[in-house]
């Protein structure tokens, strides 16, 4: 009888221990407005970061936020689009909106793939676009179908699981960096880990 009770206690204790380990590895997701959210993914080469930059107006019908992805090599910038029907979110690579807003003429960011596909007739356009699918999830792992807006609650997790394909084979499609080289990033889920004290400064348009 005593042995049976000890075994039961051991199983319960093991459950508590596993739960404690899981909680420490994945702390509860914080509440944060999207334009103050910071997401990170730790890799062998260092941390990767994602965040949202608000614009003065809607960039597209989908959102008034730009997304940035900072790797160990450089920062990439994107706007959002949302497809009709069985909807999904896609990222559109753009030139740096912060630099454009700080320019002498207050320029707006350029759509980088327009130039890239015009210059490279051999570019596999469909493959690049498919690598730019964007996913966001609630804390319970429910998928969201629209990108966040300024002031709205940030999703708990975000990911672009196939973007590494283009960053490896055709990184020049996603940046204006003249010294671009392949950028190796793993597939992974970015978790909301920090909430800035105030929203990031708005950029054009």
N, C-alpha and C positions, 0 to 999 in steps of 0.2 A: 504493500500500500504506500509506504513511504517512498519507495523507488519510483512508483507510478506518479506520485505528486511531484517528485523532483524532476522527472522527465517533462511533465506538463509545464512546470515552472521554467525549465530550461528552454522549451520551445517558445514560451511567451517572452522570455528575456531576449532570445535570439531575434524575435520579431521586433521588439523595442529597439534593439541595437541596429538592425537593418534600417528601420525607420529613421533612426537618428542619423545614420550615415547618409541616407538619401536626402534628408533635410539639409544636412550640412553641405552636400555636394550641389544640391539644387535649392537654394534658399527661396522662400516665398516671393512671388513676383510683386513688385511694388506698383502703386498707382501713380501714373505720371502723364501729363499732356504730351501729345506726340512731338510737338516742337521743342520739348525739353528732354526728350528721351535719348539715352545712349545705350546701344547694344554692343556686346562684344562676344567674340568667339576666340578662344585660346588655341593656338596652333604650335607646332614644334618650332616654327620660325619666329613666333611672337604673336601678339594679339591682333585680331582684325576688328574693325569698328564700323558700325552703321549708325546713322542718325538722320534726322529730317530737318531741312532748312525752310522756313516759311517764305513765301513770296508775297508781294504787295497785292497781287490779284491771283485768280485761278490760272495755273499754268496750262491746264487742259480741263476738259469736262470732268476729269477724274479727281483732281486734288489741287490744293494750293501749296503743296509741299514738294520740294526737291528731296531726293535721297542721296546721301553720299556714302561711299564705301571706301574706307581707308585700309589698305593692305600694308605690308612691310616695305613696299616699294613706292607707292603713290596713292593719291586720292582720285576716285572716279565719281562722276556726277550723273544723276538720272532724273528724268521726269516720269510720270506714270500715265499709262493708258489702261482702260478696262474694256474688254471685248463684250459684245452683245451675246444673247443666247446663253449657252452654258459658259458663263462668264469666267474670266481669268484676268489677272493683272500682269502687265508687261512693263518692263523698264525701257526707257528711251535714253540712250547716252547723250549727254549735252556737255558743252564747254562749261567751265567753272562759272557758276552764277554769281559767286561772291566777287570774283575778279571783274566780271562784266559790270556789275552794279557799281563798283568802285572806279570804273574807267572814266575818261574825260567826257564821253558822250552818253554815259549811262546805258550802255548796250545791253541787249538781252542775250542769253546763251544761245548758241547755235546747236542744231540737231546734227550730231556728228556722223550718224550713219548715212545721211543724205549725201555728204561729201565722199564718204568711204566707198559706198556702192557705185558712185559715179566714176571714181578713180580706179577701182579694182573690178574689172569685168569678171574675174574668176572667183570673186567672193561668194561663198556659199550662204546666200542671204537667208534662206529658211532656217538653216542650222544656227546662224547667229541669233536670229529672233527667238528661236525656241530655247536658247540658252539664257535668255533674259526674262524668263518667267519669274514672278515674285510671289511669295506666299507669306501670309501673316496668320498667326494663331492666337487664340485666347489662352488663358492659363490652363484650361481643361483640354487643350489641344483641338478645340473647335476651329475650323478654318474660316477666315473672313474673306469676303468677296469684293471688298472695296478698300482702296488705300485710306489711311487716316487723313484727317484734316487738322488744321491748326486748332489747338485748344481741346480737341477730342482726346479721349483716353487712348494711350499708346497700346498697341498689341503687346502681349507678353513675349512673343517670339516672332522672329522674321527669318526668312531664308530665301536664297537664290541658288538652289542646289546644282544647277548646271552652268552657272556663269564661269566657273573655272575652265570649261572647255574653250570658250572664246579668249579668256585671259592667257591661256597656254598657247593656242594656235594663232590667234589674230588679235592680240591686245591693242594694236594700233587702231582698231575699230572703235575702241571705247575711251580714247584719251587724245588730247592734243600734244602730249609729251613727245617731243621729237627724238628723245633718247629711249623710247619705249623698248622694253624687252619682255619676254614672256614672264608672266606673273603667276606663280604656282600657289593656288589656295585649295584647301580640301573642301569637300562637301561637309556641311555642318549647319547647325541651328544657332542663330544669334539670340542671346537672351538679354532682356532688359535688365541692366545692372546698375544704372545710375540715372538720376533725375536732376537736371540742372536747376539752379535756383530761379532762373527766369528764362523765358523763351529766347531762342537765338534771334539775332537781328534779321529783319526782313531784307530780301533781295528782289531785284526786278525779275519778271515784269510785275 
